[in-house]
Amino acid sequence: MPFAPSAAGLPEQGNPSGGSSKPRIPRYAAALDFDALWQEFPPPDEYFEGPYQRTRDELRAIQNDRFLRQMKRAWQVPFYQQHWGSAGMEAGDIKSVDDLEKIPPFSVHDLRAGLEKEPFWADYIGIDPATDEPMPLIVQTSGGTTGLPRPMIFTPRDREVMNIITGRRLFMQGVRPFDLVHVTLSMGLTNGGVLAREGIWKYSGAVPVMAGSGAQTPTRRQIDLIRAWKPQHLIGFPAYLKHMALVARDELNVDPRSLGIKGLIAHLGVEDRASLEQLWGADAYDTYGCNECGTMASECSHKTGNHVFEDAFVMEVNDLETLKPSPPGERGVIFITTLFKHAAPMIRYNMNDVTSWATTDGCACGTHQRSITKIYGRSDNMVKLRGVNVFPEAIGAIVSEEARSNGEYVCVLESNPAGREDMTVMIEVLDDSAPRDSIERDLRMRLKEALGVKVDVKAVRKGELDPLTGLSQTSKIKRLVDRRVAAKG
């Protein structure tokens, strides 16, 4: 007969030496009062029948109440006890959300000490398996481009709020019940694909088609699926969505506009929206999120900016140098504070993403939530090249305007023997037989004008940059290769 462990054969909960008491196995459905949660964070379509139109004063009152509760929880987390305590802060110092700027910010670099001591149950998680009651948990991670990936654990409440917000932004971008949503984000340790699946499945009424990246389902096969199953929406990074369209058009002789796609849902940033929409004959929508928090802001059908979900987050945009608030229209770095998390609450987390507040108030969609324009790049991805701040994403926007290129690029940073730092922008050409010297010369001049610093340009064949960027292999496409460290070593 099948092996069935007895209760007596299992360790007693909280007693690693074992015992005779029956362990309590947590159940997801019992871990939450869903009706209460949905009152607190209304899913679509209830969210758009009133809460979406809250006034600024109503939003601020909600933020203040939830912020104070989040602060109470954060003081229970060892990371904040140490981080705030070392800055001389004490519980009770922060009286309201208006005191937010008094709290010392932190970034991913501050989390590493806890990870060195405990690579999984790090001090920022705030859950101790030895003493806490068991609960259903899930782990997703950072991309792990250097070293081990950074774990982020989510409780049922954390995850459900993130799923609700995913459902909201999908509704804002035209997803409706029974639609098929073809998702090209990687399924694995990283959060993007898994969170998209959960949000589509639980809070949109649509059907997630989890194709994954090109490494999981080859691009040609994905086009076959789209032709056969006829999804209405595509989710993915813009570079891969563009790559899919070009494979369909140039290799399979299929016009992407004939495939019936209605919406492209992506992290657009500075990518060329118009060219992507032209390729697919569909609207492209921007969204902003991260592994730790899920979706934080999203465009609606009017595309006037990414509306921040302010009942779940307090977002700041702060000057890159002074870290003081940036006025609307001026670029700064995003600090995020969550208003719902139990595991790993985020209080003034420096995202290192550069954006600006929209200069106009409100939107024709009826929301009064603040909006950010777009993500211009990452402050930790910024290169200071001979005294000039250079963002790879800004280079990509210029490359995308070049008609003789397919828009694929990578920036290679190197040090020459004299110690001078140089950048070469490698781009792919559309026509392999076309002379490359002219496109290299023209782009070299255009980049010099736009950036204010000279960079070299090297044109290569279609597909040649794939080993450097990972375009066909991963959702996290690489646009900067820094060879300076290797050269110095």
C-alpha positions as CSV (number, residue, x, y, z in Angstrom):
1,M,0.0,0.0,0.0
2,P,1.2,3.6,-0.6
3,F,3.3,5.1,2.2
4,A,1.4,7.5,4.4
5,P,3.4,9.2,7.2
6,S,1.6,9.3,10.5
7,A,1.2,12.5,12.5
8,A,3.5,10.9,15.1
9,G,6.2,10.5,12.5
10,L,6.3,14.3,11.7
11,P,8.1,16.9,13.8
12,E,6.0,18.9,16.2
13,Q,5.4,22.4,14.9
14,G,8.1,24.7,16.3
15,N,9.9,21.7,17.8
16,P,12.6,20.5,15.4
17,S,13.3,17.5,17.7
18,G,9.9,16.0,16.8
19,G,6.9,15.2,18.9
20,S,3.5,13.6,19.0
21,S,1.3,16.5,18.4
22,K,-0.3,16.9,14.9
23,P,1.2,19.6,12.8
24,R,-1.0,22.4,11.5
25,I,-0.8,22.4,7.7
26,P,-1.9,25.9,6.5
27,R,-4.6,26.2,3.8
28,Y,-4.6,29.0,1.3
29,A,-8.3,29.6,1.2
30,A,-8.4,29.9,5.0
31,A,-5.5,32.3,5.2
32,L,-7.5,35.2,4.1
33,D,-10.9,36.9,4.5
34,F,-11.3,37.4,0.8
35,D,-14.5,39.5,1.1
36,A,-12.7,41.9,3.5
37,L,-9.7,42.0,1.2
38,W,-11.8,42.9,-1.8
39,Q,-13.5,45.7,0.2
40,E,-10.0,47.0,1.0
41,F,-8.5,46.6,-2.4
42,P,-11.4,46.3,-4.9
43,P,-10.7,44.2,-8.0
44,P,-12.0,45.0,-11.4
45,D,-14.6,45.8,-12.4
46,E,-15.8,47.1,-8.9
47,Y,-12.7,49.2,-8.7
48,F,-13.7,51.3,-11.7
49,E,-17.2,51.9,-10.4
50,G,-16.1,54.4,-7.7
51,P,-12.8,53.8,-6.0
52,Y,-10.9,54.6,-9.2
53,Q,-12.3,58.2,-9.1
54,R,-11.4,59.0,-5.5
55,T,-10.3,62.6,-4.8
56,R,-6.8,63.5,-3.8
57,D,-8.0,64.0,-0.2
58,E,-9.7,60.6,-0.1
59,L,-6.6,58.9,-1.5
60,R,-4.3,60.7,1.0
61,A,-6.5,59.6,4.0
62,I,-6.4,56.0,2.8
63,Q,-2.6,56.2,2.3
64,N,-2.1,57.6,5.8
65,D,-4.1,54.9,7.5
66,R,-2.4,52.1,5.6
67,F,1.0,53.7,5.9
68,L,0.8,53.7,9.7
69,R,-0.2,50.1,9.7
70,Q,2.7,49.2,7.4
71,M,5.1,51.1,9.6
72,K,3.9,49.1,12.6
73,R,4.6,45.9,10.7
74,A,8.0,47.1,9.5
75,W,9.2,47.7,13.0
76,Q,8.7,44.0,13.6
77,V,11.2,43.2,10.8
78,P,14.9,42.8,11.9
79,F,16.2,44.7,8.8
80,Y,14.3,47.9,9.6
81,Q,15.1,47.6,13.3
82,Q,18.8,47.7,12.4
83,H,18.5,50.1,9.5
84,W,16.4,52.7,11.2
85,G,18.0,52.2,14.6
86,S,21.4,52.9,13.2
87,A,20.0,56.2,11.9
88,G,18.7,57.1,15.4
89,M,15.1,56.6,14.5
90,E,12.7,55.2,17.1
91,A,9.2,53.7,16.9
92,G,6.7,56.5,17.2
93,D,8.9,59.1,15.5
94,I,6.8,58.9,12.3
95,K,3.3,60.3,13.0
96,S,1.8,60.3,9.5
97,V,2.6,59.7,5.8
98,D,3.6,63.4,5.7
99,D,6.7,62.4,7.7
100,L,7.8,59.9,5.0
101,E,10.9,62.0,4.0
102,K,12.3,61.7,7.5
103,I,12.8,57.9,7.0
104,P,16.2,56.8,5.7
105,P,15.8,55.2,2.3
106,F,17.5,52.0,1.3
107,S,18.3,50.1,-1.9
108,V,19.1,46.6,-3.0
109,H,22.7,47.1,-1.8
110,D,21.5,47.4,1.8
111,L,19.8,44.0,1.6
112,R,22.9,42.1,0.8
113,A,24.3,41.9,4.4
114,G,21.2,40.0,5.4
115,L,21.5,37.7,2.4
116,E,25.2,36.9,3.3
117,K,24.1,35.7,6.8
118,E,21.0,33.8,5.5
119,P,20.7,33.4,1.7
120,F,17.0,32.5,1.9
121,W,15.3,33.6,5.2
122,A,17.0,37.0,5.1
123,D,16.4,39.6,7.7
124,Y,14.3,41.8,5.4
125,I,11.7,39.0,5.0
126,G,10.5,39.3,8.5
127,I,9.4,35.7,8.8
128,D,11.1,33.2,11.2
129,P,10.2,29.5,10.5
130,A,11.3,28.6,14.0
131,T,8.8,30.8,15.8
132,D,6.1,32.0,13.4
133,E,2.8,30.2,12.7
134,P,2.9,28.4,9.4
135,M,1.3,30.1,6.4
136,P,1.1,29.4,2.7
137,L,4.2,31.1,1.1
138,I,5.6,31.5,-2.4
139,V,9.1,32.7,-3.4
140,Q,10.1,34.6,-6.5
141,T,13.4,36.2,-7.1
142,S,15.3,38.9,-8.8
143,G,16.9,38.1,-12.1
144,G,20.2,37.1,-10.5
145,T,22.4,38.5,-13.3
146,T,25.3,38.6,-10.8
147,G,25.6,36.0,-8.0
148,L,22.6,34.2,-6.5
149,P,19.2,35.5,-7.3
150,R,17.6,37.6,-4.5
151,P,14.6,35.8,-2.9
152,M,11.4,37.6,-2.2
153,I,8.8,35.7,-0.2
154,F,5.0,36.6,-0.4
155,T,2.2,35.8,2.0
156,P,-1.3,35.2,0.7
157,R,-2.3,38.8,1.4
158,D,0.8,40.1,-0.4
159,R,0.2,37.9,-3.4
160,E,-3.5,38.5,-3.7
161,V,-3.2,42.3,-3.6
162,M,-0.5,42.1,-6.3
163,N,-2.9,39.9,-8.4
164,I,-5.8,42.3,-7.9
165,I,-3.6,45.2,-9.2
166,T,-2.5,43.0,-12.2
167,G,-6.2,42.5,-12.9
168,R,-6.9,46.2,-12.7
169,R,-4.2,47.2,-15.1
170,L,-5.3,44.5,-17.6
171,F,-8.8,45.9,-17.5
172,M,-7.4,49.4,-18.1
173,Q,-5.6,48.1,-21.1
174,G,-8.6,46.3,-22.7
175,V,-8.5,42.7,-21.4
176,R,-11.9,41.2,-21.0
177,P,-13.4,37.8,-19.9
178,F,-12.7,35.0,-22.3
179,D,-9.9,36.9,-24.1
180,L,-6.8,34.9,-24.7
181,V,-3.6,36.6,-23.4
182,H,-0.4,35.2,-24.9
183,V,2.4,35.8,-22.3
184,T,6.0,35.8,-23.5
185,L,7.6,36.4,-20.0
186,S,9.8,33.7,-18.6
187,M,8.3,31.2,-16.2
188,G,10.7,30.3,-13.5
189,L,12.2,31.9,-10.4
190,T,11.6,35.4,-11.7
191,N,8.2,37.0,-10.9
192,G,7.0,38.4,-14.2
193,G,5.5,35.4,-15.9
194,V,4.2,33.7,-12.8
195,L,2.6,36.9,-11.5
196,A,1.0,37.6,-14.9
197,R,-0.5,34.1,-15.0
198,E,-2.0,34.5,-11.5
199,G,-3.4,38.0,-12.2
200,I,-4.9,37.0,-15.5
201,W,-6.4,33.8,-14.2
202,K,-7.8,35.2,-10.9
203,Y,-8.9,38.7,-11.7
204,S,-9.5,39.3,-15.4
205,G,-11.8,36.5,-16.6
206,A,-9.3,36.0,-19.5
207,V,-7.2,32.9,-20.2
208,P,-3.4,33.1,-19.8
209,V,-1.5,31.3,-22.6
210,M,1.9,30.9,-20.9
211,A,4.3,30.5,-23.9
212,G,7.2,31.9,-21.9
213,S,10.4,33.3,-23.5
214,G,11.9,32.1,-26.8
215,A,14.0,29.7,-24.8
216,Q,10.9,27.9,-23.5
217,T,8.8,28.1,-26.7
218,P,10.7,29.0,-29.9
219,T,9.6,32.2,-31.6
220,R,8.4,30.4,-34.7
221,R,6.3,28.0,-32.6
222,Q,4.8,31.0,-30.8
223,I,3.8,32.5,-34.1
224,D,2.2,29.1,-34.9
225,L,0.2,29.2,-31.7
226,I,-0.9,32.8,-32.3
227,R,-2.1,31.9,-35.8
228,A,-4.0,28.9,-34.5
229,W,-5.4,30.1,-31.2
230,K,-6.0,33.8,-32.1
231,P,-5.2,35.5,-28.8
232,Q,-6.3,39.1,-28.5
233,H,-3.4,40.4,-26.4
234,L,0.4,39.9,-26.1
235,I,2.4,40.5,-22.9
236,G,6.2,40.8,-23.1
237,F,9.2,43.0,-23.3
238,P,9.0,45.3,-26.3
239,A,12.2,44.1,-27.8
240,Y,10.9,40.5,-27.9
241,L,7.5,41.6,-29.2
242,K,9.3,43.4,-32.0
243,H,11.5,40.3,-32.6
244,M,8.3,38.1,-32.9
245,A,6.8,40.5,-35.4
246,L,9.9,40.5,-37.6
247,V,10.2,36.7,-37.5
248,A,6.6,36.4,-38.6
249,R,7.0,39.0,-41.4
250,D,10.5,38.3,-42.6
251,E,11.0,34.5,-42.0
252,L,7.4,33.1,-42.1
253,N,5.9,35.6,-44.6
254,V,3.1,36.3,-42.2
255,D,2.0,39.9,-41.8
256,P,1.7,40.4,-38.0
257,R,-1.2,42.8,-38.6
258,S,-3.2,39.9,-39.9
259,L,-3.0,38.0,-36.7
260,G,-5.8,39.9,-34.9
261,I,-3.8,41.1,-31.9
262,K,-5.7,44.0,-30.2
263,G,-3.3,45.0,-27.5
264,L,0.4,44.8,-26.6
265,I,1.1,45.0,-22.9
266,A,4.8,45.8,-22.1
267,H,7.3,47.8,-20.1
268,L,7.7,50.3,-22.9
269,G,10.0,52.9,-21.2
270,V,11.7,54.8,-24.0
271,E,11.1,52.1,-26.6
272,D,9.4,53.3,-29.8
273,R,5.7,52.8,-29.2
274,A,4.7,53.9,-32.7
275,S,6.9,51.4,-34.6
276,L,5.7,48.5,-32.4
277,E,2.1,49.5,-32.9
278,Q,2.7,49.7,-36.7
279,L,4.3,46.3,-36.8
280,W,1.4,44.6,-35.1
281,G,-1.5,46.9,-36.0
282,A,-2.4,47.1,-32.3
283,D,-2.3,49.5,-29.4
284,A,0.8,49.2,-27.1
285,Y,0.4,50.0,-23.4
286,D,3.1,50.9,-20.9
287,T,3.2,49.5,-17.3
288,Y,5.6,49.7,-14.4
289,G,6.4,47.1,-11.8
290,C,9.1,45.1,-10.0
291,N,9.8,41.8,-8.5
292,E,9.3,43.0,-4.9
293,C,5.9,44.7,-5.4
294,G,4.3,43.7,-8.7
295,T,2.6,46.3,-10.8
296,M,2.8,49.8,-9.3
297,A,1.6,52.0,-12.2
298,S,0.0,51.5,-15.5
299,E,-1.4,53.3,-18.6
300,C,-5.1,53.4,-19.4
301,S,-6.6,53.5,-22.8
302,H,-5.8,57.2,-23.1
303,K,-2.0,56.7,-22.8
304,T,-1.5,59.9,-20.9
305,G,1.0,58.4,-18.4
306,N,1.3,55.5,-16.0
307,H,-1.3,56.0,-13.2
308,V,0.1,55.0,-9.8
309,F,-2.1,52.6,-7.8
310,E,-2.1,54.9,-4.8
311,D,-4.3,52.8,-2.5
312,A,-1.4,50.3,-2.5
313,F,1.7,52.4,-2.9
314,V,3.2,55.8,-2.0
315,M,5.6,56.7,-4.8
316,E,8.2,59.4,-4.7
317,V,10.3,60.8,-7.5
318,N,13.5,62.3,-6.1
319,D,16.4,64.2,-7.5
320,L,19.3,61.8,-8.5
321,E,21.9,63.8,-6.6
322,T,20.1,65.4,-3.6
323,L,17.3,62.7,-3.2
324,K,14.9,65.6,-2.6
325,P,11.5,65.6,-4.3
326,S,11.6,66.4,-8.1
327,P,8.9,68.8,-9.4
328,P,6.6,67.6,-12.2
329,G,8.5,67.2,-15.5
330,E,11.9,66.9,-14.0
331,R,13.6,63.5,-13.9
332,G,14.4,61.7,-10.7
333,V,14.7,58.3,-9.1
334,I,11.7,56.3,-7.8
335,F,11.3,55.5,-4.1
336,I,8.5,53.1,-3.4
337,T,6.6,52.5,-0.1
338,T,4.1,49.6,0.0
339,L,0.9,49.8,1.9
340,F,-0.1,46.2,2.1
341,K,2.8,43.8,2.5
342,H,3.4,41.5,5.5
343,A,6.5,39.7,4.2
344,A,9.3,42.1,3.3
345,P,7.4,45.4,3.5
346,M,9.1,48.1,1.4
347,I,9.5,51.5,3.1
348,R,11.3,54.1,0.9
349,Y,12.9,51.5,-1.3
350,N,15.1,53.2,-3.9
351,M,14.2,51.4,-7.1
352,N,17.0,53.1,-9.1
353,D,14.5,53.6,-11.9
354,V,14.5,57.1,-13.5
355,T,11.2,58.8,-14.3
356,S,9.3,62.1,-13.9
357,W,5.9,63.1,-12.7
358,A,3.4,64.0,-15.4
359,T,2.9,67.7,-15.7
360,T,-0.9,67.4,-16.1
361,D,-3.4,66.6,-13.4
362,G,-6.0,63.9,-13.8
363,C,-7.0,62.0,-17.0
364,A,-10.0,61.6,-19.2
365,C,-10.4,58.1,-17.7
366,G,-11.6,59.8,-14.5
367,T,-8.7,59.0,-12.1
368,H,-7.1,61.6,-9.8
369,Q,-4.1,59.4,-9.0
370,R,-0.8,60.8,-9.9
371,S,1.0,59.6,-13.0
372,I,4.6,59.1,-14.1
373,T,5.6,59.6,-17.7
374,K,7.9,56.6,-18.5
375,I,11.0,54.8,-17.2
376,Y,14.0,56.5,-18.9
377,G,16.5,54.0,-17.6
378,R,18.1,52.9,-14.4
379,S,20.4,55.1,-12.3
380,D,22.6,52.1,-11.5
381,N,22.7,51.3,-15.3
382,M,23.8,54.8,-16.1
383,V,27.4,55.2,-17.4
384,K,29.4,58.3,-16.7
385,L,31.4,58.5,-20.0
386,R,34.1,61.2,-19.9
387,G,31.9,63.3,-17.6
388,V,28.6,62.7,-19.4
389,N,25.8,60.7,-18.0
390,V,24.7,58.1,-20.6
391,F,21.7,55.8,-20.3
392,P,21.8,52.7,-22.6
393,E,18.0,53.1,-23.0
394,A,18.4,56.6,-24.5
395,I,20.8,55.1,-27.0
396,G,18.2,52.4,-27.9
397,A,15.6,55.1,-28.6
398,I,18.0,56.7,-31.1
399,V,18.9,53.4,-32.7
400,S,15.2,52.6,-33.1
401,E,14.8,55.7,-35.3
402,E,17.3,54.3,-37.8
403,A,15.4,52.8,-40.7
404,R,18.4,50.6,-41.8
405,S,18.5,48.9,-38.5
406,N,16.1,46.4,-36.9
407,G,16.5,48.3,-33.6
408,E,18.6,45.6,-31.9
409,Y,21.6,47.1,-30.0
410,V,24.0,46.6,-27.2
411,C,26.5,49.0,-25.6
412,V,29.9,47.7,-24.9
413,L,32.0,49.6,-22.4
414,E,35.8,49.1,-22.4
415,S,39.0,50.7,-21.1
416,N,41.8,51.3,-23.6
417,P,45.5,50.8,-22.6
418,A,45.8,54.5,-21.7
419,G,43.0,54.2,-19.2
420,R,40.4,56.1,-21.3
421,E,36.9,54.6,-21.2
422,D,35.2,54.1,-24.6
423,M,31.8,52.8,-25.6
424,T,30.9,51.0,-28.7
425,V,27.3,50.8,-29.7
426,M,26.7,47.6,-31.7
427,I,23.6,47.5,-33.9
428,E,22.0,45.0,-36.2
429,V,21.2,45.9,-39.8
430,L,18.0,44.9,-41.7
431,D,19.8,44.2,-45.0
432,D,23.0,42.1,-44.6
433,S,24.1,43.1,-48.1
434,A,23.9,46.8,-47.5
435,P,27.1,48.8,-46.9
436,R,27.7,49.3,-43.2
437,D,30.1,52.2,-43.2
438,S,27.4,54.7,-44.0
439,I,25.0,53.6,-41.2
440,E,27.9,53.5,-38.8
441,R,29.0,57.1,-39.8
442,D,25.4,58.5,-39.6
443,L,24.6,56.9,-36.3
444,R,27.9,58.0,-34.8
445,M,27.1,61.6,-35.7
446,R,23.5,61.3,-34.4
447,L,24.6,59.8,-31.1
448,K,27.2,62.5,-30.7
449,E,24.6,65.2,-31.2
450,A,22.1,63.6,-28.8
451,L,24.5,62.5,-26.0
452,G,27.1,65.2,-26.1
453,V,29.9,62.6,-26.1
454,K,31.5,60.5,-28.8
455,V,30.8,56.8,-29.0
456,D,31.8,54.3,-31.7
457,V,29.2,52.4,-33.7
458,K,29.6,48.9,-35.2
459,A,27.0,47.4,-37.5
460,V,26.5,43.6,-37.5
461,R,24.3,41.0,-39.2
462,K,20.7,40.3,-37.9
463,G,20.9,37.9,-35.0
464,E,24.5,38.4,-34.3
465,L,23.9,40.3,-31.0
466,D,21.7,37.6,-29.6
467,P,24.5,35.9,-27.5
468,L,25.2,39.3,-25.9
469,T,21.6,40.5,-25.4
470,G,19.9,37.2,-24.8
471,L,16.9,38.4,-26.9
472,S,15.7,34.9,-27.9
473,Q,16.6,33.3,-24.6
474,T,15.4,35.4,-21.7
475,S,12.8,38.0,-20.8
476,K,15.6,40.2,-19.2
477,I,17.4,41.5,-22.2
478,K,20.9,42.9,-21.7
479,R,21.7,46.3,-23.2
480,L,25.0,47.0,-21.5
481,V,28.2,44.9,-21.5
482,D,30.8,46.3,-19.1
483,R,34.2,44.9,-19.9
484,R,36.2,47.4,-17.8
485,V,36.4,45.2,-14.7
486,A,37.6,42.3,-16.7
487,A,40.3,44.4,-18.4
488,K,41.5,45.7,-15.0
489,G,41.6,42.2,-13.5
